[in-house]
Amino acid sequence: MANIASQKKRILRSERERAENRLLTSTVKTYFRRLQAAVESGDADAIAAEHRALVSKIDKAVQKGALHKNAGARKKARAARIAASASS
């Protein structure tokens, strides 16, 4: 355990930041599952809505630094592939 006050504060801040990042990345995974469920149901409106929501969540995670921009681009491409697979 740290003895220096600034280091104690830094540890608390790191824990808060980690929790926020975990929340954002976990939400992205949840929205991927929701998109997959919509694809399996075959409802085109639901697929479009879930895809839009997922892309929004990915963009927010990238903006806040929870995801690297290239990882965000890769996830958006994957989401587009999943959504497009429903139409074929």
N, C-alpha and C positions, 0 to 999 in steps of 0.2 A: 504494500500500500504506500502511496506517495505521502511524503511529509511536507512538501512544498504546497502552499495554498493555491498557487496558479495551476499546478499540476493536478490537484484535486478537482479544481473547476474544469480543467481540460478533460479529465476522465468523465465527469458528469455530462459535459457537452458532447463528447464522443458517443456516449450511450444514447443520448437524445437523438443525435444525428443518425446513428445506426438504426434506431427504432423507426425513424421516419423513412429511411431508405428501404428498410425491410417492408414497411407498410406499402410503399409505392411499388416495389418489385413483386410483392405478393398479389397486389391488386391486378397488375398486368397479367400474372399467371391465371388469376380467377377469370378475367375477361377472355383469355384464350379458351378456357374451358367453356365459357358461355357461348363463344362463337362456334366452337366445335359442336355443342349441343344444338345450336340453331341450324347448323349445316345438316346435322343428322335428322332434324325434324323436317327440313326441306322448305321451310317458310321463307320466301325471298325477302319479305319486309323485315322479318326478325334478323335475318342474316345481315342485311344492309345496316340495320340499327346497331347490332352488336359490333360489326366491323368498324363503324364510325366511332362508337364509344371506346373500343379498344385502341384505335389510332390516337384518340384524344388522350387516353391514359398514358400511352407510350410517350407521346410528346411532352406531357406534363412531367413524367419521370425523367426524361432527358433534360428538360429545362431546369429541373431542380437538382440535377447532378446525380440522381440515383442510378441512372443508366448512362453509359457512354453513348455518344451520338451515333457511332457505327453500330453498336448493339441495338440501339433504337431503330435504325434503318433496317437492320437485319430482321428484327421482330416485325416491323411493318410489312416487309416483303413477304415474310412467312404468313402473316395474317391475310394479305392479299391473295396468296396462293390458296389458302384454306377457303376463303370466301369464293374464289373463282372456281374451285373444285365442285362447288354445289351446282353451278350452272351447266357444267359439262356432264 
